[in-house]
């Protein structure tokens, strides 16, 4: 739930951490007015909260909380060694041993939880976006590589490249990275240089492979040749970079930014699916989306027959056919005992739309008219800012 929609008395359902691993708000805490003020000051865009109507749902991540926090801390430490805004960092030494350990830890977690779908919307402070985004892109790239049956060696090289894909952004001034408005032509041209800067940094690292460095260089290239910095197309773009380019966009779309709200997963899913074999390699898009729940656990949905319920899970490869716990009949009356249906089996019913919490006839956490446009339509320009 967006921070501006929170009310005192609501209970936090999932802990929020800083990039240093410090607890900002713990699970089970009852919100007070002073907490809401502090959340806004810290740039926290949204919070998971307990909803009695939805019951005992747990949103499980594809990696452990500890592994995620350690990875984010490693990225913050790495970026902290870079003098922000310098044109090149030829003297920068990447702690490649630590980066390898991070990628190995992420991979081990994914292998132990390989039946899980991507359900969790990562909550991150706006100032910590770059670190959390780097970790998420690595996780999503590894998931895609596993689906494509990559060897462990290839997965590690892909993971290192994905984790470090944005290291070239250390060449950019913070005033551009955090600018809430539209970039000028000059500012955009500077942004377009960060892939080359990232490659220049990584190719000098003795223990970072050239393939990993190419991810930094080519992750903004596009299948139809419309990307940058070199306008490569199709097979000219290394597959590791094609994977990272797809998951980079997905994570950026589903995250709150200083200049726009996050898109809900089902909209981001459709944007990527519709861009396959044009902006992106459809084989890679298909492999990635195989693991993405278009309607994450906890999403309130309306079915084609007017019934309303909450998503309780999704089987891999069936992104649009979740399991739904029915809460209300089509006439708005509640079920005395919730009924769970599986849309992979019940083919006569399907999700017709996603609902805000305020759409529930009774109860629910509610969304008190915040003007939150994440539930609405709208089209995102995949060539534009992310």
C-alpha positions in Angstrom: 0.0 0.0 0.0 1.4 3.4 -0.9 2.6 5.4 2.1 0.1 8.2 1.5 -2.7 5.7 1.8 -1.6 4.4 5.2 -3.5 5.2 8.4 -2.6 5.0 12.1 -3.5 1.6 13.5 -2.6 -0.4 10.5 -0.1 -3.3 11.2 3.1 -3.8 9.2 3.2 -7.2 7.5 6.7 -7.3 6.2 9.8 -5.6 7.6 11.5 -2.8 5.7 15.3 -2.4 5.8 17.8 0.2 4.7 20.6 -0.7 2.3 22.9 -1.2 5.3 20.6 -3.9 6.6 19.2 -1.7 9.4 15.5 -2.3 10.3 13.5 0.8 9.4 10.2 -0.7 10.3 9.6 -4.2 11.7 7.0 -6.7 11.0 4.1 -6.6 13.4 4.5 -2.9 14.3 1.3 -0.9 14.6 1.6 2.4 12.7 1.5 5.7 14.6 1.2 9.2 13.0 4.9 9.8 13.8 5.9 6.6 11.9 4.0 7.8 8.8 5.9 11.1 8.9 9.2 9.3 9.2 8.4 6.9 6.3 7.8 9.9 4.0 11.1 11.5 5.2 13.0 8.3 4.4 11.5 8.1 0.9 9.8 4.8 1.5 7.1 4.6 -1.2 5.0 1.7 0.0 4.5 -0.8 2.9 3.1 -4.3 3.2 0.3 -4.2 5.7 -1.9 -6.9 7.4 -5.5 -7.1 6.1 -7.9 -9.2 8.1 -10.2 -9.8 5.1 -7.3 -11.5 3.2 -6.4 -13.7 6.2 -3.1 -15.5 6.7 -1.5 -15.1 3.3 2.3 -15.1 3.3 4.2 -13.6 0.3 7.3 -15.7 -0.1 10.4 -14.3 -1.8 12.5 -16.3 -4.3 15.6 -15.6 -2.1 15.9 -15.4 1.7 15.7 -12.0 3.4 19.3 -12.5 4.8 20.7 -13.2 1.3 19.0 -10.2 -0.2 20.2 -7.9 2.6 23.8 -9.1 2.3 23.7 -8.6 -1.5 22.3 -5.0 -1.2 24.9 -4.2 1.4 27.7 -5.4 -0.9 26.4 -3.2 -3.7 26.1 -0.2 -1.5 29.7 -0.7 -0.3 30.9 -1.1 -3.9 29.1 2.0 -5.2 30.3 3.9 -2.1 34.0 3.4 -3.2 33.2 5.2 -6.5 33.6 9.0 -6.8 30.1 9.9 -8.1 30.0 11.9 -11.3 33.6 11.4 -12.5 33.8 10.6 -16.2 35.8 7.4 -15.7 37.1 5.3 -12.9 40.1 3.5 -14.4 41.6 3.1 -10.9 38.4 1.5 -9.4 39.0 -2.0 -8.1 35.9 -4.1 -7.8 36.0 -6.6 -5.0 35.4 -9.5 -7.4 35.7 -12.1 -4.7 32.9 -10.6 -2.8 30.8 -10.1 -5.9 31.3 -13.8 -6.8 30.2 -14.8 -3.2 27.1 -12.7 -3.6 26.2 -14.3 -6.9 26.9 -17.8 -5.6 24.6 -17.1 -2.6 21.8 -15.8 -4.8 22.1 -18.8 -7.1 22.1 -21.3 -4.2 18.9 -19.7 -2.8 17.2 -19.8 -6.2 18.2 -23.5 -6.7 16.7 -24.3 -3.3 13.5 -22.5 -4.1 13.2 -23.2 -7.8 9.5 -23.9 -7.7 8.6 -20.4 -6.5 7.2 -17.8 -8.8 8.2 -14.2 -8.6 5.5 -12.8 -6.4 7.1 -10.2 -4.2 7.1 -6.5 -4.9 10.4 -5.3 -3.5 10.0 -2.3 -1.2 13.0 0.0 -1.3 13.8 3.5 -0.1 14.2 5.8 -3.1 17.8 6.7 -2.1 18.6 2.9 -2.1 17.1 2.3 -5.5 20.3 1.6 -7.4 21.6 -1.0 -4.9 18.3 -2.9 -4.6 17.7 -2.7 -8.3 21.2 -4.2 -9.1 20.4 -7.2 -6.8 16.9 -7.7 -8.3 18.2 -7.6 -11.8 20.8 -10.2 -10.9 18.1 -12.4 -9.3 15.8 -12.1 -12.3 18.6 -12.7 -14.8 19.7 -15.9 -12.9 16.0 -17.1 -12.9 15.9 -16.6 -16.6 19.3 -18.4 -17.1 18.1 -21.3 -15.0 15.0 -21.6 -17.2 17.2 -21.6 -20.3 19.2 -24.4 -18.7 22.5 -22.5 -18.4 25.6 -24.3 -16.9 26.7 -23.1 -13.5 29.7 -21.3 -15.1 27.5 -19.4 -17.5 25.1 -18.5 -14.7 27.9 -17.1 -12.6 29.2 -14.9 -15.5 25.6 -13.8 -16.3 25.0 -13.1 -12.6 28.2 -11.0 -12.2 27.4 -9.0 -15.3 23.8 -8.4 -14.2 24.8 -7.4 -10.7 27.3 -4.9 -12.0 25.3 -3.8 -15.1 24.7 -0.3 -13.8 28.2 0.4 -12.4 28.6 3.0 -15.2 26.1 5.2 -13.5 28.8 6.2 -11.1 30.0 8.4 -14.0 26.7 10.4 -13.7 26.0 13.2 -11.3 23.4 12.5 -8.7 21.5 15.5 -9.9 20.7 13.6 -13.1 20.2 10.2 -11.5 17.7 11.6 -9.0 16.1 14.2 -11.2 12.2 14.0 -10.8 11.4 15.8 -14.0 12.2 15.2 -17.7 15.8 15.1 -18.7 17.2 17.7 -21.1 18.8 16.5 -24.4 22.2 17.1 -22.9 21.4 15.2 -19.7 20.0 12.3 -21.7 23.2 12.2 -23.8 25.2 11.9 -20.6 22.9 9.0 -19.4 23.5 7.2 -22.7 27.2 7.1 -21.9 26.9 5.0 -18.7 27.0 1.6 -20.5 30.4 2.5 -22.1 31.7 3.8 -18.8 30.6 0.6 -17.1 32.4 -1.5 -19.7 35.6 0.6 -19.3 35.5 0.0 -15.5 34.8 -3.8 -15.7 37.2 -4.7 -18.6 40.1 -3.5 -16.4 39.1 -5.9 -13.6 41.4 -8.9 -13.6 38.8 -11.4 -12.3 35.7 -10.1 -14.1 35.2 -11.9 -17.4 34.8 -10.0 -20.7 31.3 -11.5 -21.1 30.2 -10.0 -17.8 31.7 -6.7 -18.9 29.7 -6.9 -22.1 26.5 -7.0 -20.1 27.3 -3.5 -18.7 28.0 -2.3 -22.3 25.0 -3.8 -24.1 22.1 -4.0 -21.6 20.5 -1.0 -23.2 20.8 -2.3 -26.8 17.5 -3.4 -28.3 16.6 -6.3 -30.5 15.4 -4.0 -33.3 18.5 -1.8 -33.2 16.8 1.1 -31.4 19.0 0.9 -28.3 22.3 2.5 -27.2 25.2 3.1 -27.2 26.0 1.3 -30.5 22.7 0.5 -32.0 23.3 -3.2 -32.1 20.4 -5.5 -33.2 19.4 -9.2 -32.9 22.2 -11.7 -32.4 24.8 -8.9 -32.4 23.8 -8.3 -28.7 25.3 -11.0 -26.4 22.6 -13.2 -24.9 23.6 -12.3 -21.4 23.0 -8.6 -22.2 19.7 -9.5 -23.9 18.5 -11.2 -20.7 19.7 -8.4 -18.5 18.0 -5.8 -20.7 14.6 -7.6 -20.3 14.8 -8.0 -16.6 16.2 -4.5 -16.1 13.1 -3.0 -17.7 10.7 -5.3 -15.7 12.3 -4.4 -12.3 12.3 -0.7 -13.2 8.7 -0.7 -14.3 7.5 -2.4 -11.1 9.5 -0.1 -8.7 8.5 3.3 -7.5 10.8 6.1 -8.9 11.3 9.7 -8.1 9.5 10.7 -11.3 6.6 8.1 -11.4 4.7 5.4 -9.5 5.4 1.7 -10.0 3.4 -0.2 -12.5 1.5 -3.3 -11.2 3.1 -6.6 -12.3 0.3 -7.5 -14.7 0.8 -4.3 -16.6 4.6 -4.7 -16.7 4.0 -8.3 -17.8 1.9 -7.2 -20.8 4.3 -4.5 -21.8 7.2 -7.0 -22.0 5.1 -9.7 -23.6 3.9 -7.3 -26.3 7.5 -6.2 -27.1 8.9 -9.6 -27.8 10.8 -10.1 -31.1 10.6 -6.4 -31.7 12.3 -4.6 -28.8 13.4 -7.8 -27.1 14.2 -11.3 -28.1 10.9 -13.2 -27.5 12.7 -16.4 -26.6 14.2 -14.6 -23.6 11.0 -12.7 -22.8 9.1 -16.0 -22.7 11.8 -17.7 -20.5 11.6 -14.8 -18.0 7.8 -14.4 -17.9 7.5 -18.2 -17.3 8.6 -17.4 -13.7 6.6 -14.2 -13.2 3.2 -14.1 -11.5 1.1 -11.5 -13.3 -1.1 -11.4 -10.2 1.2 -11.8 -7.1 0.0 -13.4 -3.9 -2.3 -11.0 -2.1 -3.6 -9.3 -5.3 -7.4 -8.6 -5.2 -9.0 -9.6 -8.4 -12.4 -9.7 -10.1 -13.3 -12.7 -12.2 -15.2 -12.7 -15.5 -18.4 -13.8 -13.7 -18.2 -10.9 -11.2 -16.8 -12.8 -8.2 -14.1 -11.2 -6.2 -11.2 -12.8 -4.4 -7.6 -12.8 -3.5 -4.7 -14.5 -5.3 -3.1 -17.2 -3.1 -0.5 -18.6 -5.5 0.5 -19.2 -9.1 2.1 -22.3 -10.7 5.2 -21.8 -12.8 4.4 -21.4 -16.5 0.8 -20.3 -15.7 1.3 -16.6 -15.0 -2.3 -15.6 -15.8 -4.0 -18.5 -14.1 -3.5 -18.1 -10.4 -5.2 -19.9 -7.5 -7.9 -17.5 -6.1 -9.6 -17.6 -2.7 -13.1 -16.4 -3.5 -14.3 -13.8 -0.9 -17.5 -12.4 -2.5 -20.1 -13.6 -4.9 -21.0 -11.7 -8.0 -23.9 -9.9 -6.1 -21.4 -8.7 -3.5 -22.4 -11.0 -0.7 -19.5 -12.7 1.1 -18.9 -16.4 1.1 -19.4 -17.8 4.6 -16.5 -20.1 4.0 -13.9 -18.9 1.5 -13.7 -21.2 -1.6 -10.3 -21.6 -3.4 -10.3 -22.3 -7.1 -7.4 -23.0 -9.4 -7.8 -21.2 -12.8 -5.5 -23.8 -14.5 -8.2 -26.3 -13.8 -11.4 -24.1 -13.9 -11.1 -22.9 -17.4 -14.5 -21.2 -17.5 -13.3 -18.5 -15.1 -10.5 -16.0 -15.5 -9.2 -12.8 -14.1 -10.9 -9.8 -15.7 -9.3 -7.1 -13.7 -7.2 -6.2 -10.7 -8.9 -4.3 -7.8 -7.7 -1.9 -5.2 -8.4 -2.8 -1.6 -11.2 -0.2 -1.5 -13.1 -2.3 -4.0 -14.0 -4.9 -1.4 -17.7 -4.5 -0.4 -16.7 -4.6 3.3 -13.6 -4.7 5.4 -10.2 -4.7 3.9 -7.3 -2.3 4.5 -8.8 0.2 2.1 -7.3 2.8 -0.1 -8.9 6.1 1.0 -9.0 7.9 -2.3 -5.3 8.6 -2.7 -5.3 9.2 -6.4 -2.9 6.2 -6.7 -2.9 5.5 -10.4 -1.2 2.1 -10.2 -4.5 0.3 -10.6 -5.4 2.2 -13.7 -4.5 1.8 -17.3 -2.0 3.9 -19.1 0.8 3.1 -21.5 4.5 3.2 -20.6 7.0 4.2 -23.2 9.6 1.5 -23.2 12.0 3.8 -25.0 11.6 6.5 -22.3 13.0 6.9 -18.8 13.0 4.1 -16.2 
